[in-house]
């Protein structure tokens, strides 16, 4: 799915302090599959990334 994606939407980033998830590693993997893909971090709870999305 990442090979044809124009955007990777990472949701629920407000939970990052509570889970073992590496955003940079995820973005790196997505960009290996699809160079130049945009990675957008979003939190509906805090509103992060919503205007950009």
PDB file of N, H, CA, C and O in Angstrom:
ATOM      1  N   UNK A   1       0.809  -1.182   0.000  1.00  0.00           N
ATOM      2  CA  UNK A   1       0.000   0.000   0.000  1.00  0.00           C
ATOM      3  C   UNK A   1       0.859   1.256   0.000  1.00  0.00           C
ATOM      4  O   UNK A   1       0.447   2.275  -0.554  1.00  0.00           O
ATOM      5  N   UNK A   2       2.041   1.210   0.606  1.00  0.00           N
ATOM      6  H   UNK A   2       2.376   0.382   1.056  1.00  0.00           H
ATOM      7  CA  UNK A   2       2.881   2.409   0.664  1.00  0.00           C
ATOM      8  C   UNK A   2       3.517   2.736  -0.685  1.00  0.00           C
ATOM      9  O   UNK A   2       3.873   3.888  -0.931  1.00  0.00           O
ATOM     10  N   UNK A   3       3.662   1.764  -1.544  1.00  0.00           N
ATOM     11  H   UNK A   3       3.372   0.828  -1.344  1.00  0.00           H
ATOM     12  CA  UNK A   3       4.296   2.015  -2.851  1.00  0.00           C
ATOM     13  C   UNK A   3       3.476   2.932  -3.736  1.00  0.00           C
ATOM     14  O   UNK A   3       4.026   3.581  -4.626  1.00  0.00           O
ATOM     15  N   UNK A   4       2.172   2.999  -3.511  1.00  0.00           N
ATOM     16  H   UNK A   4       1.725   2.472  -2.788  1.00  0.00           H
ATOM     17  CA  UNK A   4       1.333   3.857  -4.342  1.00  0.00           C
ATOM     18  C   UNK A   4       0.726   5.023  -3.565  1.00  0.00           C
ATOM     19  O   UNK A   4      -0.035   5.808  -4.130  1.00  0.00           O
ATOM     20  N   UNK A   5       1.048   5.146  -2.288  1.00  0.00           N
ATOM     21  H   UNK A   5       1.667   4.508  -1.829  1.00  0.00           H
ATOM     22  CA  UNK A   5       0.461   6.201  -1.453  1.00  0.00           C
ATOM     23  C   UNK A   5       1.098   7.558  -1.735  1.00  0.00           C
ATOM     24  O   UNK A   5       2.299   7.654  -1.986  1.00  0.00           O
ATOM     25  N   UNK A   6       0.287   8.588  -1.690  1.00  0.00           N
ATOM     26  H   UNK A   6      -0.689   8.510  -1.486  1.00  0.00           H
ATOM     27  CA  UNK A   6       0.782   9.954  -1.770  1.00  0.00           C
ATOM     28  C   UNK A   6       0.912  10.568  -0.375  1.00  0.00           C
ATOM     29  O   UNK A   6       1.623  11.553  -0.180  1.00  0.00           O
ATOM     30  N   UNK A   7       0.212   9.967   0.588  1.00  0.00           N
ATOM     31  H   UNK A   7      -0.365   9.166   0.430  1.00  0.00           H
ATOM     32  CA  UNK A   7       0.193  10.480   1.952  1.00  0.00           C
ATOM     33  C   UNK A   7       0.084   9.333   2.932  1.00  0.00           C
ATOM     34  O   UNK A   7      -0.706   8.409   2.737  1.00  0.00           O
ATOM     35  N   UNK A   8       0.883   9.394   3.994  1.00  0.00           N
ATOM     36  H   UNK A   8       1.525  10.144   4.153  1.00  0.00           H
ATOM     37  CA  UNK A   8       0.760   8.464   5.112  1.00  0.00           C
ATOM     38  C   UNK A   8       0.255   9.291   6.281  1.00  0.00           C
ATOM     39  O   UNK A   8       0.908  10.246   6.703  1.00  0.00           O
ATOM     40  N   UNK A   9      -0.893   8.930   6.797  1.00  0.00           N
ATOM     41  H   UNK A   9      -1.424   8.155   6.455  1.00  0.00           H
ATOM     42  CA  UNK A   9      -1.528   9.655   7.885  1.00  0.00           C
ATOM     43  C   UNK A   9      -1.346   8.860   9.173  1.00  0.00           C
ATOM     44  O   UNK A   9      -1.909   7.777   9.333  1.00  0.00           O
ATOM     45  N   UNK A  10      -0.556   9.410  10.085  1.00  0.00           N
ATOM     46  H   UNK A  10      -0.099  10.290   9.955  1.00  0.00           H
ATOM     47  CA  UNK A  10      -0.352   8.771  11.381  1.00  0.00           C
ATOM     48  C   UNK A  10      -1.299   9.420  12.379  1.00  0.00           C
ATOM     49  O   UNK A  10      -1.145  10.592  12.722  1.00  0.00           O
ATOM     50  N   UNK A  11      -2.265   8.664  12.837  1.00  0.00           N
ATOM     51  H   UNK A  11      -2.390   7.712  12.558  1.00  0.00           H
ATOM     52  CA  UNK A  11      -3.286   9.202  13.726  1.00  0.00           C
ATOM     53  C   UNK A  11      -2.978   8.871  15.188  1.00  0.00           C
ATOM     54  O   UNK A  11      -2.115   8.048  15.495  1.00  0.00           O
ATOM     55  N   UNK A  12      -3.703   9.532  16.063  1.00  0.00           N
ATOM     56  H   UNK A  12      -4.403  10.201  15.814  1.00  0.00           H
ATOM     57  CA  UNK A  12      -3.621   9.297  17.502  1.00  0.00           C
ATOM     58  C   UNK A  12      -2.232   9.580  18.072  1.00  0.00           C
ATOM     59  O   UNK A  12      -1.794   8.915  19.011  1.00  0.00           O
ATOM     60  N   UNK A  13      -1.540  10.571  17.499  1.00  0.00           N
ATOM     61  H   UNK A  13      -1.896  11.111  16.736  1.00  0.00           H
ATOM     62  CA  UNK A  13      -0.190  10.862  17.980  1.00  0.00           C
ATOM     63  C   UNK A  13      -0.175  11.389  19.410  1.00  0.00           C
ATOM     64  O   UNK A  13       0.878  11.434  20.046  1.00  0.00           O
ATOM     65  N   UNK A  14      -1.337  11.788  19.916  1.00  0.00           N
ATOM     66  H   UNK A  14      -2.192  11.751  19.399  1.00  0.00           H
ATOM     67  CA  UNK A  14      -1.403  12.202  21.317  1.00  0.00           C
ATOM     68  C   UNK A  14      -1.118  11.036  22.264  1.00  0.00           C
ATOM     69  O   UNK A  14      -0.839  11.254  23.443  1.00  0.00           O
ATOM     70  N   UNK A  15      -1.185   9.817  21.766  1.00  0.00           N
ATOM     71  H   UNK A  15      -1.412   9.640  20.808  1.00  0.00           H
ATOM     72  CA  UNK A  15      -0.909   8.633  22.586  1.00  0.00           C
ATOM     73  C   UNK A  15       0.557   8.211  22.571  1.00  0.00           C
ATOM     74  O   UNK A  15       0.923   7.253  23.252  1.00  0.00           O
ATOM     75  N   UNK A  16       1.394   8.896  21.819  1.00  0.00           N
ATOM     76  H   UNK A  16       1.097   9.674  21.266  1.00  0.00           H
ATOM     77  CA  UNK A  16       2.798   8.501  21.698  1.00  0.00           C
ATOM     78  C   UNK A  16       3.536   8.374  23.033  1.00  0.00           C
ATOM     79  O   UNK A  16       4.376   7.485  23.168  1.00  0.00           O
ATOM     80  N   UNK A  17       3.258   9.223  24.022  1.00  0.00           N
ATOM     81  H   UNK A  17       2.575   9.946  23.913  1.00  0.00           H
ATOM     82  CA  UNK A  17       3.963   9.049  25.296  1.00  0.00           C
ATOM     83  C   UNK A  17       3.630   7.729  26.002  1.00  0.00           C
ATOM     84  O   UNK A  17       4.339   7.326  26.924  1.00  0.00           O
ATOM     85  N   UNK A  18       2.572   7.064  25.581  1.00  0.00           N
ATOM     86  H   UNK A  18       1.996   7.391  24.832  1.00  0.00           H
ATOM     87  CA  UNK A  18       2.091   5.873  26.283  1.00  0.00           C
ATOM     88  C   UNK A  18       2.312   4.567  25.519  1.00  0.00           C
ATOM     89  O   UNK A  18       2.013   3.492  26.039  1.00  0.00           O
ATOM     90  N   UNK A  19       2.831   4.647  24.296  1.00  0.00           N
ATOM     91  H   UNK A  19       3.074   5.520  23.873  1.00  0.00           H
ATOM     92  CA  UNK A  19       3.016   3.448  23.477  1.00  0.00           C
ATOM     93  C   UNK A  19       4.444   3.382  22.945  1.00  0.00           C
ATOM     94  O   UNK A  19       5.150   4.388  22.877  1.00  0.00           O
ATOM     95  N   UNK A  20       4.844   2.188  22.575  1.00  0.00           N
ATOM     96  H   UNK A  20       4.271   1.371  22.630  1.00  0.00           H
ATOM     97  CA  UNK A  20       6.175   1.972  22.011  1.00  0.00           C
ATOM     98  C   UNK A  20       6.060   2.027  20.488  1.00  0.00           C
ATOM     99  O   UNK A  20       5.896   1.001  19.829  1.00  0.00           O
ATOM    100  N   UNK A  21       6.149   3.247  19.940  1.00  0.00           N
ATOM    101  H   UNK A  21       6.283   4.081  20.476  1.00  0.00           H
ATOM    102  CA  UNK A  21       6.031   3.443  18.500  1.00  0.00           C
ATOM    103  C   UNK A  21       7.019   4.515  18.086  1.00  0.00           C
ATOM    104  O   UNK A  21       7.072   5.584  18.694  1.00  0.00           O
ATOM    105  N   UNK A  22       7.797   4.237  17.060  1.00  0.00           N
ATOM    106  H   UNK A  22       7.754   3.368  16.566  1.00  0.00           H
ATOM    107  CA  UNK A  22       8.823   5.162  16.586  1.00  0.00           C
ATOM    108  C   UNK A  22       8.354   5.813  15.286  1.00  0.00           C
ATOM    109  O   UNK A  22       8.391   5.198  14.221  1.00  0.00           O
ATOM    110  N   UNK A  23       7.913   7.066  15.392  1.00  0.00           N
ATOM    111  H   UNK A  23       7.883   7.565  16.258  1.00  0.00           H
ATOM    112  CA  UNK A  23       7.381   7.790  14.233  1.00  0.00           C
ATOM    113  C   UNK A  23       8.446   7.912  13.138  1.00  0.00           C
ATOM    114  O   UNK A  23       8.158   7.693  11.962  1.00  0.00           O
ATOM    115  N   UNK A  24       9.660   8.258  13.524  1.00  0.00           N
ATOM    116  H   UNK A  24       9.895   8.437  14.479  1.00  0.00           H
ATOM    117  CA  UNK A  24      10.735   8.427  12.536  1.00  0.00           C
ATOM    118  C   UNK A  24      11.011   7.127  11.784  1.00  0.00           C
ATOM    119  O   UNK A  24      11.231   7.139  10.573  1.00  0.00           O
ATOM    120  N   UNK A  25      11.000   6.027  12.493  1.00  0.00           N
ATOM    121  H   UNK A  25      10.821   6.017  13.477  1.00  0.00           H
ATOM    122  CA  UNK A  25      11.242   4.727  11.859  1.00  0.00           C
ATOM    123  C   UNK A  25      10.107   4.370  10.896  1.00  0.00           C
ATOM    124  O   UNK A  25      10.348   3.838   9.812  1.00  0.00           O
ATOM    125  N   UNK A  26       8.882   4.663  11.296  1.00  0.00           N
ATOM    126  H   UNK A  26       8.686   5.095  12.177  1.00  0.00           H
ATOM    127  CA  UNK A  26       7.728   4.420  10.429  1.00  0.00           C
ATOM    128  C   UNK A  26       7.828   5.264   9.157  1.00  0.00           C
ATOM    129  O   UNK A  26       7.626   4.757   8.053  1.00  0.00           O
ATOM    130  N   UNK A  27       8.137   6.543   9.316  1.00  0.00           N
ATOM    131  H   UNK A  27       8.300   6.955  10.213  1.00  0.00           H
ATOM    132  CA  UNK A  27       8.264   7.437   8.166  1.00  0.00           C
ATOM    133  C   UNK A  27       9.396   6.986   7.248  1.00  0.00           C
ATOM    134  O   UNK A  27       9.265   7.026   6.025  1.00  0.00           O
ATOM    135  N   UNK A  28      10.493   6.560   7.837  1.00  0.00           N
ATOM    136  H   UNK A  28      10.599   6.527   8.831  1.00  0.00           H
ATOM    137  CA  UNK A  28      11.627   6.074   7.048  1.00  0.00           C
ATOM    138  C   UNK A  28      11.229   4.858   6.212  1.00  0.00           C
ATOM    139  O   UNK A  28      11.576   4.763   5.035  1.00  0.00           O
ATOM    140  N   UNK A  29      10.506   3.940   6.824  1.00  0.00           N
ATOM    141  H   UNK A  29      10.224   4.016   7.780  1.00  0.00           H
ATOM    142  CA  UNK A  29      10.056   2.752   6.103  1.00  0.00           C
ATOM    143  C   UNK A  29       9.102   3.098   4.969  1.00  0.00           C
ATOM    144  O   UNK A  29       9.191   2.538   3.877  1.00  0.00           O
ATOM    145  N   UNK A  30       8.200   4.014   5.234  1.00  0.00           N
ATOM    146  H   UNK A  30       8.127   4.469   6.121  1.00  0.00           H
ATOM    147  CA  UNK A  30       7.257   4.437   4.193  1.00  0.00           C
ATOM    148  C   UNK A  30       8.003   5.100   3.038  1.00  0.00           C
ATOM    149  O   UNK A  30       7.664   4.890   1.873  1.00  0.00           O
ATOM    150  N   UNK A  31       9.014   5.896   3.358  1.00  0.00           N
ATOM    151  H   UNK A  31       9.290   6.067   4.304  1.00  0.00           H
ATOM    152  CA  UNK A  31       9.768   6.599   2.311  1.00  0.00           C
ATOM    153  C   UNK A  31      10.708   5.668   1.557  1.00  0.00           C
ATOM    154  O   UNK A  31      11.093   5.967   0.427  1.00  0.00           O
ATOM    155  N   UNK A  32      11.079   4.560   2.156  1.00  0.00           N
ATOM    156  H   UNK A  32      10.766   4.317   3.074  1.00  0.00           H
ATOM    157  CA  UNK A  32      11.843   3.555   1.405  1.00  0.00           C
ATOM    158  C   UNK A  32      10.942   2.917   0.353  1.00  0.00           C
ATOM    159  O   UNK A  32      11.375   2.652  -0.768  1.00  0.00           O
ATOM    160  N   UNK A  33       9.696   2.675   0.719  1.00  0.00           N
ATOM    161  H   UNK A  33       9.344   2.891   1.630  1.00  0.00           H
ATOM    162  CA  UNK A  33       8.753   2.071  -0.217  1.00  0.00           C
ATOM    163  C   UNK A  33       8.276   3.076  -1.262  1.00  0.00           C
ATOM    164  O   UNK A  33       8.035   2.722  -2.416  1.00  0.00           O
ATOM    165  N   UNK A  34       8.143   4.336  -0.841  1.00  0.00           N
ATOM    166  H   UNK A  34       8.339   4.624   0.097  1.00  0.00           H
ATOM    167  CA  UNK A  34       7.639   5.386  -1.741  1.00  0.00           C
ATOM    168  C   UNK A  34       8.408   6.677  -1.473  1.00  0.00           C
ATOM    169  O   UNK A  34       7.970   7.510  -0.680  1.00  0.00           O
ATOM    170  N   UNK A  35       9.556   6.842  -2.134  1.00  0.00           N
ATOM    171  H   UNK A  35       9.912   6.165  -2.778  1.00  0.00           H
ATOM    172  CA  UNK A  35      10.357   8.046  -1.914  1.00  0.00           C
ATOM    173  C   UNK A  35       9.531   9.318  -2.111  1.00  0.00           C
ATOM    174  O   UNK A  35       8.784   9.455  -3.080  1.00  0.00           O
ATOM    175  N   UNK A  36       9.686  10.229  -1.174  1.00  0.00           N
ATOM    176  H   UNK A  36      10.292  10.117  -0.387  1.00  0.00           H
ATOM    177  CA  UNK A  36       8.998  11.507  -1.261  1.00  0.00           C
ATOM    178  C   UNK A  36       7.587  11.521  -0.707  1.00  0.00           C
ATOM    179  O   UNK A  36       6.934  12.565  -0.719  1.00  0.00           O
ATOM    180  N   UNK A  37       7.094  10.373  -0.214  1.00  0.00           N
ATOM    181  H   UNK A  37       7.625   9.526  -0.204  1.00  0.00           H
ATOM    182  CA  UNK A  37       5.737  10.348   0.315  1.00  0.00           C
ATOM    183  C   UNK A  37       5.640  11.297   1.518  1.00  0.00           C
ATOM    184  O   UNK A  37       6.555  11.374   2.337  1.00  0.00           O
ATOM    185  N   UNK A  38       4.530  12.006   1.605  1.00  0.00           N
ATOM    186  H   UNK A  38       3.787  11.944   0.939  1.00  0.00           H
ATOM    187  CA  UNK A  38       4.307  12.907   2.731  1.00  0.00           C
ATOM    188  C   UNK A  38       3.803  12.105   3.924  1.00  0.00           C
ATOM    189  O   UNK A  38       2.919  11.260   3.784  1.00  0.00           O
ATOM    190  N   UNK A  39       4.365  12.372   5.088  1.00  0.00           N
ATOM    191  H   UNK A  39       5.083  13.058   5.202  1.00  0.00           H
ATOM    192  CA  UNK A  39       3.932  11.728   6.327  1.00  0.00           C
ATOM    193  C   UNK A  39       3.373  12.826   7.220  1.00  0.00           C
ATOM    194  O   UNK A  39       4.068  13.786   7.554  1.00  0.00           O
ATOM    195  N   UNK A  40       2.119  12.674   7.600  1.00  0.00           N
ATOM    196  H   UNK A  40       1.555  11.895   7.328  1.00  0.00           H
ATOM    197  CA  UNK A  40       1.444  13.682   8.397  1.00  0.00           C
ATOM    198  C   UNK A  40       0.986  13.070   9.716  1.00  0.00           C
ATOM    199  O   UNK A  40       0.298  12.050   9.737  1.00  0.00           O
ATOM    200  N   UNK A  41       1.378  13.709  10.810  1.00  0.00           N
ATOM    201  H   UNK A  41       1.937  14.537  10.793  1.00  0.00           H
ATOM    202  CA  UNK A  41       0.992  13.260  12.144  1.00  0.00           C
ATOM    203  C   UNK A  41      -0.250  14.028  12.578  1.00  0.00           C
ATOM    204  O   UNK A  41      -0.290  15.256  12.508  1.00  0.00           O
ATOM    205  N   UNK A  42      -1.275  13.284  13.033  1.00  0.00           N
ATOM    206  H   UNK A  42      -1.243  12.286  13.090  1.00  0.00           H
ATOM    207  CA  UNK A  42      -2.561  13.901  13.348  1.00  0.00           C
ATOM    208  C   UNK A  42      -3.061  13.449  14.715  1.00  0.00           C
ATOM    209  O   UNK A  42      -2.929  12.285  15.092  1.00  0.00           O
ATOM    210  N   UNK A  43      -3.632  14.390  15.438  1.00  0.00           N
ATOM    211  H   UNK A  43      -3.739  15.336  15.131  1.00  0.00           H
ATOM    212  CA  UNK A  43      -4.331  14.093  16.682  1.00  0.00           C
ATOM    213  C   UNK A  43      -5.645  14.854  16.672  1.00  0.00           C
ATOM    214  O   UNK A  43      -5.652  16.084  16.727  1.00  0.00           O
ATOM    215  N   UNK A  44      -6.750  14.136  16.601  1.00  0.00           N
ATOM    216  H   UNK A  44      -6.744  13.137  16.556  1.00  0.00           H
ATOM    217  CA  UNK A  44      -8.057  14.792  16.651  1.00  0.00           C
ATOM    218  C   UNK A  44      -8.306  15.369  18.044  1.00  0.00           C
ATOM    219  O   UNK A  44      -9.001  16.375  18.182  1.00  0.00           O
ATOM    220  N   UNK A  45      -7.748  14.742  19.068  1.00  0.00           N
ATOM    221  H   UNK A  45      -7.184  13.924  18.956  1.00  0.00           H
ATOM    222  CA  UNK A  45      -7.929  15.213  20.441  1.00  0.00           C
ATOM    223  C   UNK A  45      -7.312  16.587  20.646  1.00  0.00           C
ATOM    224  O   UNK A  45      -7.936  17.473  21.230  1.00  0.00           O
ATOM    225  N   UNK A  46      -6.089  16.763  20.168  1.00  0.00           N
ATOM    226  H   UNK A  46      -5.582  16.044  19.694  1.00  0.00           H
ATOM    227  CA  UNK A  46      -5.382  18.037  20.346  1.00  0.00           C
ATOM    228  C   UNK A  46      -5.475  18.949  19.137  1.00  0.00           C
ATOM    229  O   UNK A  46      -5.189  20.142  19.234  1.00  0.00           O
ATOM    230  N   UNK A  47      -5.873  18.394  17.992  1.00  0.00           N
ATOM    231  H   UNK A  47      -6.105  17.425  17.913  1.00  0.00           H
ATOM    232  CA  UNK A  47      -5.967  19.191  16.775  1.00  0.00           C
ATOM    233  C   UNK A  47      -4.682  19.246  15.970  1.00  0.00           C
ATOM    234  O   UNK A  47      -4.627  19.926  14.946  1.00  0.00           O
ATOM    235  N   UNK A  48      -3.647  18.545  16.411  1.00  0.00           N
ATOM    236  H   UNK A  48      -3.691  17.992  17.244  1.00  0.00           H
ATOM    237  CA  UNK A  48      -2.370  18.531  15.689  1.00  0.00           C
ATOM    238  C   UNK A  48      -2.560  17.975  14.284  1.00  0.00           C
ATOM    239  O   UNK A  48      -3.177  16.926  14.100  1.00  0.00           O
ATOM    240  N   UNK A  49      -2.028  18.681  13.301  1.00  0.00           N
ATOM    241  H   UNK A  49      -1.527  19.533  13.450  1.00  0.00           H
ATOM    242  CA  UNK A  49      -2.032  18.193  11.923  1.00  0.00           C
ATOM    243  C   UNK A  49      -3.341  18.312  11.180  1.00  0.00           C
ATOM    244  O   UNK A  49      -3.373  18.088   9.970  1.00  0.00           O
ATOM    245  N   UNK A  50      -4.414  18.652  11.848  1.00  0.00           N
ATOM    246  H   UNK A  50      -4.388  18.834  12.831  1.00  0.00           H
ATOM    247  CA  UNK A  50      -5.712  18.718  11.170  1.00  0.00           C
ATOM    248  C   UNK A  50      -5.775  19.799  10.108  1.00  0.00           C
ATOM    249  O   UNK A  50      -6.292  19.536   9.022  1.00  0.00           O
ATOM    250  N   UNK A  51      -5.275  21.005  10.364  1.00  0.00           N
ATOM    251  H   UNK A  51      -4.856  21.218  11.246  1.00  0.00           H
ATOM    252  CA  UNK A  51      -5.315  22.011   9.290  1.00  0.00           C
ATOM    253  C   UNK A  51      -4.524  21.585   8.048  1.00  0.00           C
ATOM    254  O   UNK A  51      -4.944  21.856   6.923  1.00  0.00           O
ATOM    255  N   UNK A  52      -3.392  20.927   8.248  1.00  0.00           N
ATOM    256  H   UNK A  52      -3.051  20.707   9.162  1.00  0.00           H
ATOM    257  CA  UNK A  52      -2.577  20.476   7.115  1.00  0.00           C
ATOM    258  C   UNK A  52      -3.282  19.352   6.333  1.00  0.00           C
ATOM    259  O   UNK A  52      -3.173  19.270   5.109  1.00  0.00           O
ATOM    260  N   UNK A  53      -3.989  18.510   7.049  1.00  0.00           N
ATOM    261  H   UNK A  53      -4.077  18.576   8.043  1.00  0.00           H
ATOM    262  CA  UNK A  53      -4.683  17.405   6.415  1.00  0.00           C
ATOM    263  C   UNK A  53      -5.810  17.941   5.600  1.00  0.00           C
ATOM    264  O   UNK A  53      -6.537  17.172   4.972  1.00  0.00           O
TER     265      UNK A  53
END
